[in-house]
Amino acid sequence: MVEVTPSSREQVFAKLRSRLSAQTVFRTNESLAKRTTLRVGGPAEVYIEPASETDLSTILRFSREHEIATMVLGRGSNLLIRDAGIRGIVICLSQPEFSKITFTGDQVICGAGAKLKNVSVEARRNNIAGLEFLEGIPGSVGGALRMNAGAMGGSTFDVVESVRYLDAEGVIYEKKGAELGVEYRCCSALKNNIALSAVLRGRITPAEMIAQTMNQYSQKRWKSQPAAPSAGCIFKNTPTIPAGKLVEELGLKGTRIGGAVVSDVHGNFIVNDRNATAKDVLDLIAIIKQRAKDARGIDLHTEVQIVGEEVSHEHTQARS
Ligand SMILES: Cc1cc2nc3c(=O)[nH]c(=O)nc-3n(C[C@H](O)[C@H](O)[C@H](O)COP(=O)(O)OP(=O)(O)OC[C@H]3O[C@@H](n4cnc5c(N)ncnc54)[C@H](O)[C@@H]3O)c2cc1C
């Protein structure tokens, strides 16, 4: 184990850079707000797009050896990153090596970095039905696996045959979907492991029929969701009432803190209107949770993943 003091941190990162291929993207102090759909949050201390599984394994082994935290970023559509950003390494599997989509019979083999939209469109082109619900979810395959994302009555793991993933030691596993501890909007096996790819299974169906379903889903979605920047649904639905309906019944639609507003279109969306900070969004979340508890005795749990460091009090004072 190597101790990393703040003064040696830059040298340690330079050493990591020197062990990675030239095709791997490596940046320090990289803005993450622009990499999330909510458009808030501070920078990543180090941001890496590995070009290969070999580089990804090197990053994981190195981070472990030097006790540097890592996290995976998909397309940032279910993330609320705090304002002081992320200390450590943010890994994004957006390079072509991780974004391939191929087909065998009724199976779709897709890299974790592939966009869900592309998966559903390519499946349609290849006459494979069953993946239409992924069409309007603005995430990656990796994010959808981690979150067991779902829409229009379908969930990711309904169509997953198997997942290939990497653990923190850099060891690769391939497991059946049923072995991965899946529940509503969560796959616990991927909390500390990185999904590399998945095999999805659909049904051979004429492309025109698939197109019809996708169009219906798309129209339904755009009538019921705000177009402004958001992270999708902020809260998980409760067993007794959908979170959006609850927020609406509590009269909280339109409530604003700074640039963060509860959407008028859908009560479970907080939109970024006029330069919200992560703190604005977090404060609004706290108000909604408190009201739900006080008025209905309901504990709301966030679906959005909240990560990163808070701006320290000292820092806030120094700026004011
Ligand atoms: C307008 C809008 C509409 C949405 N509609 C829906 C919807 O209908 N249904 C729904 O379920 N969600 C919806 N979402 C939320 C979001 O799109 C999904 O949760 C999506 O699956 C997140 O994917 P991502 O790639 O953006 O993940 P990110 O937001 O980048 O990450 C989410 C989590 O997944 C982890 N992760 C990412 N990649 C990997 C990987 N390769 N291995 C392991 N962990 C990984 C991250 O570390 C993080 O914990 C919506 C969001 C928006 C903005």
The ligand as a Gaussian input file, in Angstrom:
#p B3LYP/6-31G(d) Opt

LIG

0 1
 C      -35.121000      13.102000     -19.272000
 C      -34.793000      11.828000     -18.533000
 C      -35.653000      10.740000     -18.624000
 C      -35.367000       9.556000     -17.933000
 N      -36.233000       8.523000     -18.034000
 C      -35.986000       7.379000     -17.365000
 C      -36.908000       6.275000     -17.437000
 O      -37.908000       6.317000     -18.130000
 N      -36.600000       5.170000     -16.725000
 C      -35.479000       5.068000     -15.951000
 O      -35.257000       4.017000     -15.328000
 N      -34.597000       6.095000     -15.873000
 C      -34.826000       7.237000     -16.558000
 N      -33.932000       8.274000     -16.459000
 C      -32.730000       8.140000     -15.603000
 C      -31.493000       7.606000     -16.347000
 O      -31.554000       7.906000     -17.729000
 C      -31.314000       6.098000     -16.169000
 O      -31.165000       5.743000     -14.805000
 C      -30.087000       5.593000     -16.945000
 O      -30.086000       4.195000     -16.951000
 C      -28.765000       6.094000     -16.357000
 O      -27.743000       5.759000     -17.273000
 P      -26.423000       6.664000     -17.388000
 O      -25.534000       6.011000     -18.378000
 O      -26.769000       8.064000     -17.659000
 O      -25.836000       6.480000     -15.925000
 P      -25.162000       7.606000     -14.995000
 O      -26.182000       8.612000     -14.637000
 O      -23.919000       8.102000     -15.605000
 O      -24.816000       6.727000     -13.719000
 C      -25.865000       6.194000     -12.922000
 C      -25.250000       5.142000     -11.984000
 O      -24.783000       4.044000     -12.765000
 C      -23.407000       3.797000     -12.497000
 N      -22.801000       3.292000     -13.727000
 C      -22.725000       3.886000     -14.937000
 N      -22.088000       3.098000     -15.813000
 C      -21.749000       1.973000     -15.138000
 C      -21.040000       0.780000     -15.482000
 N      -20.538000       0.575000     -16.712000
 N      -20.886000      -0.176000     -14.522000
 C      -21.350000       0.002000     -13.270000
 N      -22.002000       1.122000     -12.881000
 C      -22.198000       2.089000     -13.804000
 C      -22.856000       5.151000     -12.050000
 O      -21.668000       5.001000     -11.289000
 C      -24.015000       5.677000     -11.230000
 O      -24.021000       5.084000      -9.946000
 C      -34.188000       9.451000     -17.151000
 C      -33.311000      10.545000     -17.086000
 C      -33.603000      11.718000     -17.769000
 C      -32.651000      12.866000     -17.693000

